[in-house]
């Protein structure tokens, strides 16, 4: 009998992120506490979002609104990598980048975790920015998924191609 397997990936639904960003733009434009603060949020490249405001507190408040919209769209906050607000001229800028894919360091960490704490006979292979987990028993794969969901990794993980 052939091995069963699944892939561990960290992907972002860019359309949902874009929808959350557009909802944040609307809310920032309508809310009274943002009037006259020059608060704005917009894309700055493919995977970066720029928040601008006239004070550090307003920039962080826009970030909080954006995080709220992300959560409402069933996305994990672990996809966001927010910096600190920096003064640039008369306004504060806060850069937020999106984390997608599993880098080599995290892939090795996850692979080691599966080897150490997972059931025997489960193999994990690093394939680019994904991790292929295979085993002869499907129950072992279910156990690995539960193990990874239970650990607090700083990545938003999805489990795909289960066969």
ABEGO torsion letter per residue (X at the ends): XBBBBBBBBBBBBAAAAAAAAAAAAAAAAABAAABGAGBBBBBBEAABBBBBBABAAAAAAAAAAAAAAAAAAGBBAAABBBBBBBBBEABBBBBBBBBBEBBAAAAAAAAAAAAAABBBGBBBBBBEABBBBBBABAAAAAAAAAAAAABBBABBBBBBGBX
